[in-house]
Every structure is written in C-alpha cells, then in structure tokens.
Amino acid sequence: MNDMKISDDIKWIGASDNNLKLFESQYILEKGMSYNSYLIKDEKNVVFDTIDENVTEKWEENLERELNGKKPDYLIISHMEPDHAYNIGEFVKKYPEAKLVGNQMTFNILQNFFSDIDLSTKKVIVTEGDILDIGKHKLQFIMAPMVHWPEAMFTYEQTEKILFSADGFGKFGSIEIDDEWACEARRYYFGIVGKYGKQVQDVLKKAQGLEINMICPLHGPILKENLEYYINKYDIWSKYEPEEEGIFIAVASIYGNTLNVAKELKNILEEKGAKKVVVTDLSREDWAEAVEDAFKYSKLIVASSTYNMGIFPPMEQFLEHLRIRDYQKRKVGIIENGSWAPSAGRGMKKVLEEMKDLNIVEPIITIKSRMKKENIEQLEKLADEMLKD
C-alpha cells in the first residue's frame, strides 16, 4: 500500500474511486483512480484543491478530521478541471471566510463553472514566483500553463521542499494500490498531457533550480524517493524521445489476415536479432496503451486492412491520436491489405507525413487478402530496414 503520510504539518486528504471504469469518459481503468487533495496546518490553514464529485463525502470527512475544529484560510486551486474543482462551490458555502488562490486564468475558468460565486472579496491572484507566507511554511507559485489546461500551476513549499505538481507526475489507479509507477504514469501522460511537451519542458526547467524532497501530484502516489527517476521520465516523454529501443507493430485487422502478417513479421524481426517487438491488435486492445507503446519504443510499424477505400477505422483513430499528440522522432514502416484495391497504405502515409521528423520506410508492403511467399520476402526486407540504426 502506498504511504500517504507527508509530514506532521502536511496531510493527504484525498480519496480513491475504485468503481470508476473510464477516466475522462475515455481512458479504461482497471484499478480505479485516485484524487489527491492536501492540507497544510500552520498559522494559516491551506487546502490544495477539492475533489471529484464521486468521492466528495470521503474528502469532506478527511478534511474535517484533519482540521479538527479549525477553519481553512485558503484554498489553492492548482487546476480547474472538474475532477479536482468540483467541490469549490460547496467549499465556499461551508467556509465563507476562506480565500481562493489562483492565477487570472484560474478565475476566468472558475466563473464558467461557478457563476454564482462572488469573487470580489475572495480571490487572491498570484503570478510566477509569488510567495504566500502562512507561518512556518512559504508557498511559491510556479505557472504551468497547458500542463494540461491554461490555468494549471504548481506550488513549491519552501520549508519542507515539497512540490505540489497538479496533474504533473500523475498516474492512473487507486492510491491504495502499490504497483509499478511508469506504465500507468506513461499511459496517463501520453493520453492526457502528451500534446504539450514544450510546456512540460518549460516547467521542468523552472523546477531545476529547486531542491525537491517530495512530489505531491493530484493523481497517483506521493513520490518520495529517487525523484530523479520520475523527473527523467518526464524529460524523455516531453522531448518525444524513445524511452526504449524496440519495434511496436500496431495492427488494424478485420478477419485476422493482416494480424497474421504482423505476427509473422514479429517472428522475422526476432530471428534477425530484434530484442523487443510488441504487437497490438487495435480492434481489441486499449487504444491508450497502444498510444503509450508507440511513444515508448523507437520504431513503429503500422499494418491496416483497407476499408471503404481507405484506412480501417481502428487504425485511422490510432494515427489521429498520434498526430494530435505531436508524434515524432521515429522510423516507421507501412503494411496495407486489400482484396481488390488496397489503399490503406496511401492513406496511412498521408497522415504520417503530417507528423514531423518521421523516417518513413519505402516501399509500402501490399498484401492481397492473405500472406503469400512473395510477401514473406518483402517482410524480410522491411525487417532488415527497420533494424538499421
């Protein structure tokens, strides 16, 4: 079980939704989702973010228990997305004297969700580098626009050297489950934040000058040890660099013939010395995991059936997910299949050419319905080309 203890003065008051099956109504969850909220107890009591609608009751219980009869003085709004901001309205009603802390964009978006809140005496607008002194603890604000909303901001607690990182360093899964971080953090990153690599790089550069003992994200475990590991992962991911040498084969197959081609290619690649080859059936496996693997590995092969004179929709959707997330810096091979007028390859190549810094291997391999002897020879040549540095 993950250790949720932070310090004597700083408390975790979040909750997990273990019944949630889809995050943001699209990302498959097998182990629920954590929603983190924090309380700093000092001369002034500060709450970091509210919580999702489905776990409101647990959050209110945790907050009341830790306040132990006292009142919060500030609510810091790191991110206005409803999974963290849903209860701002209720917080204001329950604690009318508390101030709301955010940047100008925070309050622009807040009024879209909570038009009935009178902000005239409640809002405290902060900008880059501003410090909120609450007694023993000093809170320094770091703007993180587009990580992954425009109002997102980090907060650095100077005394205990803790970085409250909003959705940065987040991960799918309940906080009570102590599983390997990188896989579900990677799927979370490329699914939700991946489009904004430049903005992530910008905020990482700001954090370089800080001594950080702990990272407290809004999703996933509190990160306490080997922080260089997590920061390095974010650096690699946000530079769109391959994390691991390997070949990812994404397949969109209708009746299984194109999938058989991909499996044969995997065997050929491994016989030729490829250390890591992963095949994913886009029609039957989680699209977000496919996107994750496309970014994880150094090379990509796309194989699709032709459908309505174009790309089979699971592949079309996969390529669009890559395109809008700024997929780049990879070698890519293309395989198409069709019974009378194969055209998926042309369509896939057109989409891939819209992405930058891709080395597209020529020629496109064309399968006519089922794999034949001449196709094996073509796959051998493609394997040789993909294995070149």
N, C-alpha and C positions, 0 to 999 in steps of 0.2 A: 504494500500500500504506500502511495506517495506521502511524504512528510509535508504536511501543510503548515507546520509551525514556522513562523518567520522570526519574530523576536518578542521580547517582553512587551514592547510598545506597539508593535505592528501585528495585526491579526488578519487571518484569512476568514472572510465571512461569506464565501461563495456557496455554490451548490451545484450538483450534477443532475442532469436529466437523463436517467438511464432507460427511459422509454422512447426517447426520440429516435426515429429511424432515418429522417432526412434533415440535414442541416442546410439552412437557406433554401429549403424545398428542392434540393437537387443533389447534395452530397450524401452518399449512403453511409450510415453509421451502424457499426456492429457492436460498439461498446459505449454507446451513449455520448454525451457531450458535457463538458464542464464549463461553468460560467463563474469566473472569479471576480470577487469584489474584496476590497481590503479596508481596514480601519486603522488609522494611526491615532493612538491615545496620547495626548500631550496637553499643554496649556490650552490649546485649541484641538478639538477632535475632528479628524478629517476622514471622510469616506471617499474611496476611489470607486466610482461607478456603481450603478444599480445593477439590475439583473433581468434575465429573460422572464417573460410572463409566466411560463410553465413552472418556474421554481420560486415564485415570489414569496410564498409562505415560508419556505425554509430560510431564504435570505433575511426576511424580516425577523425571524426568530434568532438567527445568528447575530444580527446587528443589535437587537435589543439585549441579548445576553452579554455581548462584549461591552456595550455602553454602560450596562449595569446602573441604570437610572439617570445617566448623564445625557446630554443632548449633543448632536453633531453641530459643529460650527461651519463646516464647509463640505460641499460635495464637489469633488473634482470630476469633470466629465472628460474622460480620455477619448471617447468615441461615441458618436450619436446613433449608431446602428441599434435597432430595437432590441437585439439580444443583450445589450448592455444598458440601454437607456429607457427601457420600457417603464420602469417604476419611478422616473423622475417626478411625474405628476403627483404620485402618492407620497413621495418623499417630501415634496414641498408642502403638501397639506399637513403631514404629520409633524414636520419640523419647520414651521413658517419663518423662524428666525435665521435659519441656515442660509449661507451664501452659496451660489452656484459659480464654480470656477471653470472657465473655458476660454478659448480664443474667439475672435469675432465670428469666424465661420461656424463655430460650435453653436452660437446663439442664433445665427441665421437659420441653421437647420433645426434647432430646437423649437423655434416658433412654428415650423411646419408641422411638427408632431404635437406640440402643446401650446396651441394658440391662446389658451385661456390663462396661461401663467403670466402674471405681471412681473416682468424682469426689471422694472425701473429701479427697484431697491435691492434686488437680489443678485444681479450678475456682477462678477469680477472678471474683467477681461485681461488676459495675460498674453504676452508675446514672447518671442525667442529670448531665453536666458533670464526671464523674470524669476524672482525668488519669493516664495511665500514663507514667512517666518512664523512657525506655530509654537515656538518654545525651544525645546531641545532639538527639534527636527527642522531642517530647512529644505524646502521643496523647490527645485529648479525645473523650469518647464522647457521642453525641447519639442519644437514643432516637427511633426512627421506627416506633412500633407501627402495624401494619396497612398498612405500605407494603412488602410487602402481606401479611405474616404478623405475628402479635402480638409476636414477639421481634426483629423487624428493627431494626438500629441502624446509624447512620452513625458514622464516625470522622474527626475533623479532626486532621491532622498540623500542629501549630502552627509548626514551624520553616520548612518549605518551603511551608506554606499549601496543603495538598492535602486535598481532601475525598474520602474513600472512601465511596461512596454506596450500597453494597449494590445492590439491584435498581433503585434510583432512577437515572434517566437511562440506563437500559438500552435495548438495540436488538437486533432480530433480525439475523442474518447473521454470517458469519465475520469475525474482526477483521482478517484479511489483505485483505479487500475494502474498498477505499476508495470507497464510494458515498455518496449524499446521505443525511444523517442523519435528517431529520424524518419521512419517510414510514414507514420501518420502526420508528423510535422511537415514532411515534404509534400504529401498529398494536400494538406491544408494550404501550404504556401503557394504551390503552383496553381491550385484551384482558385484561391481567393486573392492572393497578393501578387501572383506571378507576373501580371501585366506591368507592374510598377517597379521593375528592377532598378531603374535610375533613382527613383525616390528612396528605395531601400538603401542603396549605396550612399545617398546623401545623409541619411540619418545615421548610418553606421559610421560615417566619417565624423559626425558630431560626437558619437559615443566613444570614439578612440581616445579622446582626451580625459575620459572619466575613469576613475578607479571603481570597478563594479564588483561587489561581493555576491550579489544575488540578482536574478531577473524574475520579475513577477508579471507574467502575461495575463491577459483576460481569458484565455483558454489554455487548458493543459496544465502540466505540473509546474510548480515553482522550481526554478533552476538554481541550484546551489553550488554545484561542484563542476570543475572542468568547463568553465564558461567559454573558454577559447574554442572548444569543440562546437558549441552551438553557434557562436558568432562566426566561426569559419564556415559552417554550413550555409548560413545566411549570405555570407560574402560570395561563396561559389554560386549559390542559386540566383542571387540578384545580378551576377555578372553573366548569367546564362551559359556558364561553362559546364562541360560534362563533369559529373561527380565521380563517374566510374567508367573505365574502359569496358565497352560491351556493345552488343548489337541488339536493338529492340525491333522485333518484327510485329507490326500491327496489321491485323487481317480483318477484312470485311468479306465474309463468305456466305453465300446463300444456301447452297446444298452441301458444302463441305469440300468441294474440289479445290477451291482457292486455299482453304485451310490446309489441305494435304500438301499443296505446293510449299507452303510456308514451313510445314514440319519437315519436308524433305530438305529444304534449304537450311534449316537449323542443323540437321544431321551433317550436311556437307560442310557447313561452317565449322562445326565442332571437329570433324575429321581433319580439317585443314589447320586446326590449332586455335580456333577461337575459344577464349577462356569463359566467356559469358554470352549466352544467346538466350533471349527471352521472347516467347511467342504469346501474343494476346489475341483472343477472339473478340473483336469489338462488339459483336452482336450479343454476346453472352456475359461479358465481364464488365466490371465497373469502369466507366469512361474516365473517371477522375484518376483511377490508378493507372490507366493507360497514358494519360497526360503526364502523370508523375514519372513513369518509366521513360517516356520519350525525352524528358529533361534530364533524367538521371544518367542515361547512357550516352556514349559518344557518337553512336551511329544509329540510323533509323532505316528500316525498310518498310514500305507501305505496299500492301497487296490487296486489291479490291476487285470484286466482280463488277461487271457493267450492269447498270440498272437504268431503264428508261433513257438509254443512250448517254448516260452519264455515270457518276460515281454512286455506288451503293450507299444509301443514307448513313449507316453507321460510320463509314469512312469519311464521308462528307462532313459529318458533325465533328468527328475527331480532328480532322485537319483544321476546321474552323476554330476549335478550341485551342489548337496550337497557334494559329495565326493571331488571334486576338490576345494571346499571352506572349507575343513577341518571340516566338521560337526562332533560334538562330544557332550558328556555330556548329553545324553538324554535317556529316556526309549522309546522303540519302539515296537509296535505291528504290526503284518503282517496278511493280509487277501488276499487270492487268489480266483479267479473264473475261471472255465473252464467247458466245456460241456462234454469232454471225457477224457482228460489227463491234468488236471490242473498242471501247472508247474511254474507259475509266482512267487509263494511264494518262491520256492527254489532259483530262480534267484535273487529275491529281497534280500533274506537273505544273499546270497553270496556277493552282493555289500555292504550291510550294515556291514558285518563282516570285510570289508576292512577299515572301519572307526574305530576310536579309542574311547574307553570309552562309548560305547553304551550298554545299558541293553536291549537285545532283548528278548521279552516275548515269551515263548513257551506255547502251540504248535501254529503253523501256523493254522489259520482257513481256511478251504477249502469250498467253495460254488460250488455246481454243478448246473450251469446255473441260477437258481433262488433261493432266500432265502426260507428256509423251517423251520419247527418247531424246528428241532434239531439245526439249525443254530442260532436261537434266544437264545437257551440255551448256545451255545458257545460264543455268543456276550455278554451275561450276565457275563460269567466267565472272558472274556477279559476285560470288563469294570471294574470288581472288581480288577483285577490285575493292570490295568492302574491307578486306583485311590489310590492304595497303595503308601505310601511315598517311 
